[in-house]
Amino acid sequence: MLKFNRGYDWRKQRRNALRRDNYTCQFCHRTAETTLLNVHHIKPFQLFKNNTEANGLGNLITLCRSCHATADFEYIKQHPEIPALKRSPQMTQKIKNCSICNTKFQYFESKTIVCMNCRIIKCINCSKTFIAGQYEVSIRKFCSRSCSQTYRYRNIKKPQRFCKRCGKKITGKDYCIMCSKMKVSEDTLNKMQALKNEGNSTRKIASIVGIGKSTVAKWLKEHD
């Protein structure tokens, strides 16, 4: 990259011009937060005899890179008689086809592959529109993580689970609340179920199995 000597006061005058223009391009009004800003000499620097006059604030203006190139091109076009202006910037419009809709659009960065119309997506949960990244257009459907979680909780059906001991529908992992509390073996539970099917009373089942009557009563009530 070529570096030009703009004089001893160039850096100070450049900062003053940026502050005066509030760090905003004076043509397209883009700010330093969104683009790279340059300080442009309205009358080219090489046409002055000393840098003090060239770097005066009246001859300086804040422009973005694209507007800076346009301003240089227009000045050269309006003054073809000046031989000192040798460089002629190429002002070709950058256009490519969108990778999704295949329509032509103007781009500012070479890595851009998707037009802005294709990046505007409607959230399938809250119906709000948002701008997605160009590499996530085909996969992103929600505007935020909370919308994604809400939609999945409402619409995705969870598989039904059954208790491994009694076969009752559960929301936990393996056992229902009653079976998880009862610290008895599988054979004891099967025996209690068989005695229940035979029509035995709660007291008799408790005495045969060797478990407290209240525990057997809760288990029978849970599996009626």
N, C-alpha and C positions, 0 to 999 in steps of 0.2 A: 504494500500500500504506500502511495506517494505521500510525503509529508511536506507541506509548504510553510515557509517562514513568514508569519503574518505580523511580525514585529514584537517588541517587548511588552506592549500593552494589550495584546490580543486576548489573552486569557481573562484579564480583568474586564475588558469591554464585552467579551462574550457572556460572562456571568451577568453583567449589568443588563444586557439585551434580553437574556432569558428571564430575569426577574421583572423587567419592565413589561414584557409580554405575558407574564404570569405562566410561563412554561407551557404555552399553547401555540400551535401552528396558526398563523394569522390568515391563512387561506382556507383550510378545511376545518380548523378549530379542534383538531385532535390534541390531546394532552400528552404529557410525558409518561403517564401511566399506561397508555395504549400504543405508543409508537416512539421511535427514536427521533429526537429533535436536533436540527442543525441551525446555526446562525449564518444567515446569508448576507453577502454584500450586494446591496441593490445595484450599485455601480461596481463592476468587477475590481478586485483588489489591484490587479496588474496595470490598471489605467491611471493609478495615482502615483505621484512622485514620492510621497512619504507615507508611512504607515499610520501616522496620527490622523491625517485626513481620511484615509481609507477605513480606519476602525472607529470613526465617529459614530455615536449612537444614531444619528440621523441617517446613516448609510447602512445600518444593520437592521435585520428583521428575523424573527424566529419562524422557521418553516420545518415541516417534516421532510423526510428524505425524498418522497415522490414530488411534493410541491417544490422542493429545492431544485430538483432536476428540471421541472417544468419552467421555473423562473429563469434558470440559466439558459434554457433552450429559447425562450421567448426573447430574452435580451439579445442573444446572438442573432436571432432571426430579424430583429428590428434594426440591428447595426451590422450589416454585412460588410460595410466599408472599413471596419476596424480590423487590421491584420493581427493585432495582439491576441484576439480571441480565436485561438486555434482549435480548442476542443469543442466538439459538437456532440452533445449527449444524444444517445439514441432513445427516442421516446416512443417505443413500440408498446402497445397495449398487451398485457399478459392475459391470455385467454386459454382455457383448457376445458375438456369435457368432464362433466360430473361422473364419477364412477358408479352412481346409483341410477340417476334418471337420464344420463347421457346428454344433458343439455349443456350448452356453453355458458361459462361464467368467468368473470374477471377475478383473478387471484393476486394476492400480495406476497405470499410466501410459497416457495416451490414445493413444499411438502403438503400443501392443501390439495385434497383430492375430491372433496365433497362440497357441493354448493350449499348456501345458507338455507335455501328452501327445504332441502332434504334433512337438514340438521334440526329443524323445528318439529318437535314431536309432541303429541298429545298424550298425557298420562292416562292410562286405562283405569286408574283408581279414582282420582279426583278431577279428571278432565281438564287440568291446567296444561298450558303449553309451555315447553321449556326447550332450551338449546342444548343438544347433546354433542359430545365430542365426535370428531369425524371418524374415529375408529370404533365407536360404540353405537353408531346409528342403527345398525341391523340387530343389535342385541338388547339395547336399553328400551324399557317400556314404562318405567316409573320415574317420577320427578325427584323422589327422595327415598331413603331407606325405610322411613316409616310407612310410606304408601305401599312399598313392596311387601312389608310384613303384614300390613292390614289386609291387602288383597289376598295374599296366600292363606292367611288365617280364615278368611271368610269363604274362599272358593275351593281350596284344595281339601279333598276328603281324606281323613286320616284312617288308616286300617284299624278294624275292630280287634280288640284284644280280649282274651278269655283267661280266667283264672286256671292255672295248671292243676289245681286240686279239685275245685267244685264245678268248673266250667262256666262260672258266671261272668257276664260282661264287666270289664274293668277299664280304668283309665291309666292304671299304673303299668309296671313292667311285667310282673309274673303272677302275683297273687292279689286277691281281693283284700279288703281291710280286715275282715274277720279271720281269714286263713293266715294272713301275715302275723296277726296277733297271737294266734294259737300255736304254741311251740310243741306240736305233736307230730308223730310220724304219719306217713301216707297210709300205712296199714290201719292205724287207729281211726283216721278219717273215713276210710272205706268201711270199717266195721260200724262206725256210728251211722253211716248212711244206710247200711243194710239193716241195722236194728230199727232205724226210723221207718224204713219201708215195711218192716214186719208189724208195725203198729205199737211198738213198745213206748212206754211213757218216758218222760225226761229223767225222772228219778231212777228208773231202771237202767236206762242207757248210761247214766252217770256212774251208777254202781258197777255195771259190767265193765265199762271202759276204764274206770278209775280216774275220772276227771270231775271237777266240781260241777255241781248241778247248774249254777248260773252260767258257766262257760258253755255247757251243752245247750242250755236254753237259748243263749244268744246265737249259737251256730245254727240251731234249728230254725229260729226266726229269720235269720239271714238267708237261708236256703229253702224257704217254703215255696 
